[in-house]
Amino acid sequence: MAMKLRLTRMGSKKRPFYRIVAMDSANRRDGRALEYLGHYNPMVDPAEIKVDSEKVRFWLERGAKPTDTVRALLQKAGV
């Protein structure tokens, strides 16, 4: 089972809001997540990024691979 740290889309039409989640890579984008790690809101200026760094480290130690977008967001958040 390949674990990924990735984004799931929330919000309404033309007002996206994303959650950073840990989930199996075979699940669909908005499928059931194992754990919520934070959120990303690109609609405010500057974009809001909130991340629980302890949870992120927990999943990274267990072999979860972040997607390119999540990796960039984690670097911006300082995790």
DSSP file with accessible surface (Angstrom, degrees, kcal/mol):
  #  RESIDUE AA STRUCTURE BP1 BP2  ACC     N-H-->O    O-->H-N    N-H-->O    O-->H-N    TCO  KAPPA ALPHA  PHI   PSI    X-CA   Y-CA   Z-CA
    1    1 A M              0   0  178      0, 0.0     2,-0.6     0, 0.0    23,-0.0   0.000 360.0 360.0 360.0 113.8    0.0    0.0    0.0
    2    2 A A        -     0   0   56     62,-0.0    23,-3.0     2,-0.0     2,-0.3  -0.742 360.0-150.7 -86.8 118.8    1.7    3.2   -1.2
    3    3 A M  E     -A   24   0A  27     -2,-0.6    62,-2.0    21,-0.2     2,-0.3  -0.692  14.2-171.4 -92.0 141.9    0.9    6.1    1.1
    4    4 A K  E     -Ab  23  65A  72     19,-2.8    19,-2.4    -2,-0.3     2,-0.6  -0.963  24.0-143.1-130.6 147.0    0.8    9.7   -0.2
    5    5 A L  E     +Ab  22  66A   0     60,-1.7    62,-2.2    -2,-0.3     2,-0.3  -0.966  49.7 143.7-101.9 117.1    0.6   13.1    1.4
    6    6 A R  E     -A   21   0A  39     15,-2.3    15,-3.0    -2,-0.6     2,-0.3  -0.877  47.9 -88.5-148.2 178.2   -1.6   15.0   -1.0
    7    7 A L  E     -A   20   0A  34     -2,-0.3     2,-0.4    13,-0.2    13,-0.2  -0.713  24.4-163.5 -96.8 144.3   -4.3   17.6   -1.4
    8    8 A T  E     -A   19   0A   9     11,-2.1    11,-2.4    -2,-0.3     2,-0.4  -0.987  25.8-121.6-123.0 136.8   -8.0   17.1   -1.4
    9    9 A R  E     +A   18   0A  74     -2,-0.4     9,-0.2     9,-0.2     2,-0.2  -0.623  37.6 162.4 -86.9 133.9  -10.3   19.8   -2.8
   10   10 A M  E     +A   17   0A  69      7,-3.9     7,-1.5    -2,-0.4     5,-0.1  -0.637  32.0  65.6-126.8-171.2  -12.9   21.4   -0.6
   11   11 A G  E    S-A   16   0A  55     -2,-0.2     2,-0.1     5,-0.2     3,-0.1  -0.266  80.7 -62.9  86.5-176.5  -14.9   24.7   -1.0
   12   12 A S  E >  S-A   15   0A  73      3,-0.8     3,-2.1     1,-0.2    -2,-0.1  -0.414  70.7 -55.5-103.1-178.8  -17.4   25.7   -3.5
   13   13 A K  T 3  S+     0   0  174      1,-0.3    -1,-0.2    -2,-0.1    -2,-0.0  -0.334 125.2   0.4 -60.6 129.2  -17.2   26.3   -7.2
   14   14 A K  T 3  S+     0   0  169      1,-0.1    -1,-0.3    -3,-0.1    -3,-0.0   0.575 118.9  85.2  65.2  12.3  -14.5   28.9   -8.1
   15   15 A R  E <   -A   12   0A 139     -3,-2.1    -3,-0.8    -5,-0.1    -1,-0.1  -0.540  67.6-172.2-134.2  66.9  -13.6   29.2   -4.4
   16   16 A P  E     +A   11   0A  20      0, 0.0    27,-0.4     0, 0.0     2,-0.3  -0.283  12.1 178.3 -69.6 149.7  -11.1   26.3   -3.8
   17   17 A F  E     -A   10   0A  58     -7,-1.5    -7,-3.9    24,-0.1     2,-0.4  -0.972  14.3-153.8-145.9 132.0   -9.9   25.3   -0.4
   18   18 A Y  E     -AC   9  40A  60     22,-2.7    22,-3.0    -2,-0.3     2,-0.4  -0.906   7.4-153.4-118.8 143.2   -7.5   22.4    0.0
   19   19 A R  E     -AC   8  39A  88    -11,-2.4   -11,-2.1    -2,-0.4     2,-0.6  -0.906  18.9-133.3-106.4 140.9   -6.8   20.0    2.9
   20   20 A I  E     +AC   7  38A   0     18,-2.1    17,-3.1    -2,-0.4    18,-1.1  -0.844  40.2 173.4 -91.5 122.4   -3.4   18.3    3.2
   21   21 A V  E     -AC   6  36A   0    -15,-3.0   -15,-2.3    -2,-0.6     2,-0.5  -0.886  36.1-129.4-132.2 159.1   -4.2   14.6    3.9
   22   22 A A  E     +AC   5  35A   0     13,-2.4    12,-2.4    -2,-0.3    13,-1.2  -0.952  47.5 143.4-105.5 125.3   -2.5   11.2    4.3
   23   23 A M  E     -A    4   0A   0    -19,-2.4   -19,-2.8    -2,-0.5     2,-0.2  -0.981  54.7 -81.2-156.1 164.9   -4.1    8.5    2.2
   24   24 A D  E >   -A    3   0A  33     -2,-0.3     3,-1.4   -21,-0.2   -21,-0.2  -0.469  39.2-128.5 -67.8 139.4   -3.5    5.5    0.1
   25   25 A S  T 3  S+     0   0   48    -23,-3.0    -1,-0.1     1,-0.3   -22,-0.1   0.728 104.9  63.4 -66.9 -19.2   -2.4    6.4   -3.5
   26   26 A A  T 3  S+     0   0   83    -24,-0.3    -1,-0.3     2,-0.0     2,-0.1   0.678  84.5  96.0 -79.5 -15.6   -5.1    4.2   -5.0
   27   27 A N  S <  S-     0   0   65     -3,-1.4    -4,-0.0     1,-0.1     6,-0.0  -0.374  84.6-101.8 -72.5 155.1   -7.9    6.2   -3.5
   28   28 A R    >   -     0   0  195      1,-0.1     3,-1.9    -2,-0.1    -1,-0.1  -0.228  39.3 -97.7 -71.1 166.7   -9.6    8.9   -5.5
   29   29 A R  T 3  S+     0   0  140      1,-0.3    -1,-0.1   -21,-0.0    -2,-0.1   0.871 123.1  31.8 -55.6 -46.2   -8.7   12.6   -4.9
   30   30 A D  T 3  S+     0   0   73    -22,-0.1    -1,-0.3     2,-0.0     3,-0.1   0.102  96.5 124.3-102.3  23.5  -11.7   13.4   -2.6
   31   31 A G  S <  S-     0   0   13     -3,-1.9     2,-0.3     1,-0.2    -4,-0.0  -0.030  75.7 -59.4 -73.4-176.9  -11.8    9.9   -1.1
   32   32 A R        -     0   0  222      1,-0.1     2,-0.2     2,-0.0    -1,-0.2  -0.471  56.1-146.5 -71.1 125.2  -11.7    9.0    2.6
   33   33 A A        -     0   0   16     -2,-0.3   -10,-0.2     1,-0.1     3,-0.1  -0.591  13.0-140.9 -91.9 152.3   -8.4   10.2    4.1
   34   34 A L  S    S-     0   0  101    -12,-2.4     2,-0.3     1,-0.3   -11,-0.2   0.869  85.2  -4.6 -76.5 -38.3   -6.6    8.4    6.9
   35   35 A E  E     -C   22   0A  54    -13,-1.2   -13,-2.4    -3,-0.0     2,-0.5  -0.977  63.6-127.0-157.4 145.1   -5.7   11.6    8.6
   36   36 A Y  E     +C   21   0A 115     -2,-0.3   -15,-0.2   -15,-0.2     3,-0.1  -0.824  24.0 177.8 -93.9 128.1   -5.9   15.4    8.1
   37   37 A L  E     -     0   0A   3    -17,-3.1    15,-3.0    -2,-0.5     2,-0.3   0.555  55.4 -56.1-108.0 -15.6   -2.6   17.1    8.4
   38   38 A G  E     -CD  20  51A  19    -18,-1.1   -18,-2.1    13,-0.2    -1,-0.3  -0.982  52.3 -99.7 165.1-167.6   -3.4   20.8    7.6
   39   39 A H  E     -CD  19  50A  49     11,-2.3    11,-2.5    -2,-0.3     2,-0.4  -0.965  10.4-151.4-147.0 163.3   -5.0   23.0    5.0
   40   40 A Y  E     -CD  18  49A  47    -22,-3.0   -22,-2.7    -2,-0.3     9,-0.2  -0.992   6.9-171.1-138.3 122.8   -4.1   25.4    2.2
   41   41 A N  E >   + D   0  48A  27      7,-3.0     7,-2.1    -2,-0.4     3,-0.8  -0.897   7.6 176.0-118.4 101.5   -6.3   28.4    1.2
   42   42 A P  T 3   +     0   0   41      0, 0.0     5,-0.1     0, 0.0    -1,-0.1   0.576  69.0  77.1 -80.3  -4.9   -5.1   30.0   -2.0
   43   43 A M  T 3  S+     0   0   74    -27,-0.4     2,-0.2     5,-0.1     4,-0.1   0.582  82.6  71.8 -86.0  -9.7   -8.0   32.5   -2.1
   44   44 A V  S <  S-     0   0   64     -3,-0.8     4,-0.1     4,-0.1    -3,-0.0  -0.676  93.7 -94.8-101.0 160.9   -6.6   34.9    0.5
   45   45 A D  S    S+     0   0  164     -2,-0.2     2,-0.1     1,-0.1    -2,-0.0  -0.955 115.7  25.0-120.1 114.4   -3.7   37.2    0.1
   46   46 A P  S    S-     0   0  106      0, 0.0    -1,-0.1     0, 0.0    -3,-0.1   0.621 111.9-107.3 -75.5 162.5   -1.2   36.0    1.1
   47   47 A A        -     0   0   46     -2,-0.1     2,-0.5    -5,-0.1    -2,-0.1  -0.263  32.5-125.9 -60.0 138.9   -2.1   32.3    0.7
   48   48 A E  E     +D   41   0A  69     -7,-2.1    -7,-3.0    -4,-0.1     2,-0.4  -0.775  28.9 179.4 -94.0 126.8   -2.8   30.6    4.1
   49   49 A I  E     +D   40   0A  42     -2,-0.5     2,-0.4    -9,-0.2    -9,-0.2  -0.983   2.3 176.4-128.4 119.1   -0.9   27.4    4.9
   50   50 A K  E     +D   39   0A 116    -11,-2.5   -11,-2.3    -2,-0.4     2,-0.4  -0.993   7.9 173.7-122.7 127.7   -1.5   25.6    8.2
   51   51 A V  E     -D   38   0A  35     -2,-0.4     2,-1.0   -13,-0.2   -13,-0.2  -0.998  33.7-136.7-137.5 137.5    0.3   22.3    8.8
   52   52 A D     >  -     0   0   65    -15,-3.0     4,-2.0    -2,-0.4     3,-0.3  -0.805  23.3-167.0 -89.4 100.1    0.6   20.1   11.9
   53   53 A S  H  > S+     0   0   41     -2,-1.0     4,-2.6     1,-0.2     5,-0.2   0.821  80.9  57.5 -65.2 -30.9    4.3   19.3   11.6
   54   54 A E  H  > S+     0   0  153      2,-0.2     4,-2.1     1,-0.2    -1,-0.2   0.924 108.9  45.4 -65.7 -42.3    4.2   16.5   14.2
   55   55 A K  H  > S+     0   0   76     -3,-0.3     4,-2.1     2,-0.2    -2,-0.2   0.893 112.2  52.1 -66.5 -39.3    1.6   14.6   12.1
   56   56 A V  H  X S+     0   0    1     -4,-2.0     4,-2.5     1,-0.2     5,-0.2   0.943 110.5  47.3 -62.9 -46.4    3.5   15.2    8.9
   57   57 A R  H  X S+     0   0  122     -4,-2.6     4,-2.5     1,-0.2    -1,-0.2   0.896 108.1  57.2 -60.9 -39.7    6.8   13.9   10.4
   58   58 A F  H  X S+     0   0   83     -4,-2.1     4,-0.9     1,-0.2    -1,-0.2   0.939 111.9  40.7 -55.6 -48.3    4.9   10.8   11.7
   59   59 A W  H  <>S+     0   0   36     -4,-2.1     5,-2.3     1,-0.2     3,-0.2   0.872 112.7  53.7 -72.3 -36.6    3.7    9.9    8.2
   60   60 A L  H ><5S+     0   0   70     -4,-2.5     3,-1.5     1,-0.2    -1,-0.2   0.895 106.1  53.8 -65.3 -37.1    7.0   10.7    6.5
   61   61 A E  H 3<5S+     0   0  144     -4,-2.5    -1,-0.2     1,-0.3    -2,-0.2   0.789 105.8  54.7 -65.6 -26.6    8.8    8.4    9.0
   62   62 A R  T 3<5S-     0   0  142     -4,-0.9    -1,-0.3    -3,-0.2    -2,-0.2   0.268 128.4 -94.4 -93.2  10.9    6.4    5.6    8.0
   63   63 A G  T < 5 +     0   0   46     -3,-1.5   -60,-0.2     1,-0.3    -3,-0.2   0.533  69.0 153.2  97.1   7.0    7.2    6.0    4.3
   64   64 A A      < -     0   0    4     -5,-2.3    -1,-0.3   -62,-0.1   -60,-0.2  -0.501  33.4-145.7 -70.6 137.5    4.5    8.3    3.0
   65   65 A K  E     -b    4   0A 133    -62,-2.0   -60,-1.7    -2,-0.2     2,-0.2  -0.912   8.7-136.3-106.5 125.5    5.7   10.3   -0.1
   66   66 A P  E     -b    5   0A  19      0, 0.0   -60,-0.2     0, 0.0   -44,-0.0  -0.519  21.5-117.3 -77.2 148.2    4.4   13.9   -0.6
   67   67 A T     >  -     0   0   43    -62,-2.2     4,-2.8    -2,-0.2     5,-0.2  -0.294  34.8-100.0 -71.6 168.3    3.3   15.0   -4.0
   68   68 A D  H  > S+     0   0  126      1,-0.2     4,-2.1     2,-0.2     5,-0.1   0.908 123.8  48.3 -59.0 -42.7    5.2   17.8   -5.7
   69   69 A T  H  > S+     0   0   82      2,-0.2     4,-2.3     1,-0.2    -1,-0.2   0.933 112.9  46.7 -65.6 -44.7    2.6   20.4   -4.7
   70   70 A V  H  > S+     0   0    0    -65,-0.2     4,-2.8     2,-0.2     5,-0.2   0.904 109.4  55.1 -65.9 -38.5    2.5   19.2   -1.1
   71   71 A R  H  X S+     0   0  102     -4,-2.8     4,-2.1     1,-0.2    -1,-0.2   0.934 109.3  47.3 -59.3 -43.5    6.3   19.1   -0.9
   72   72 A A  H  X S+     0   0   46     -4,-2.1     4,-2.1    -5,-0.2    -1,-0.2   0.911 112.3  49.6 -65.5 -41.0    6.4   22.8   -2.0
   73   73 A L  H  X S+     0   0    6     -4,-2.3     4,-2.0     1,-0.2    -2,-0.2   0.896 109.7  51.3 -65.3 -38.9    3.7   23.8    0.5
   74   74 A L  H  X>S+     0   0   11     -4,-2.8     5,-2.6     2,-0.2     4,-0.8   0.892 109.0  51.0 -65.6 -37.2    5.6   22.0    3.3
   75   75 A Q  H ><5S+     0   0  140     -4,-2.1     3,-0.6    -5,-0.2    -2,-0.2   0.916 110.3  49.0 -66.2 -39.8    8.8   23.9    2.4
   76   76 A K  H 3<5S+     0   0  160     -4,-2.1    -1,-0.2     1,-0.2    -2,-0.2   0.857 111.5  49.9 -65.2 -35.1    6.9   27.2    2.5
   77   77 A A  H 3<5S-     0   0   44     -4,-2.0    -1,-0.2    -5,-0.2    -2,-0.2   0.599 116.0-117.3 -79.5 -12.1    5.4   26.3    5.9
   78   78 A G  T <<5       0   0   63     -4,-0.8    -3,-0.2    -3,-0.6    -2,-0.1   0.774 360.0 360.0  83.1  28.4    8.8   25.4    7.2
   79   79 A V      <       0   0   55     -5,-2.6    -1,-0.2    -6,-0.1    -2,-0.1  -0.709 360.0 360.0 -95.6 360.0    8.3   21.7    7.9
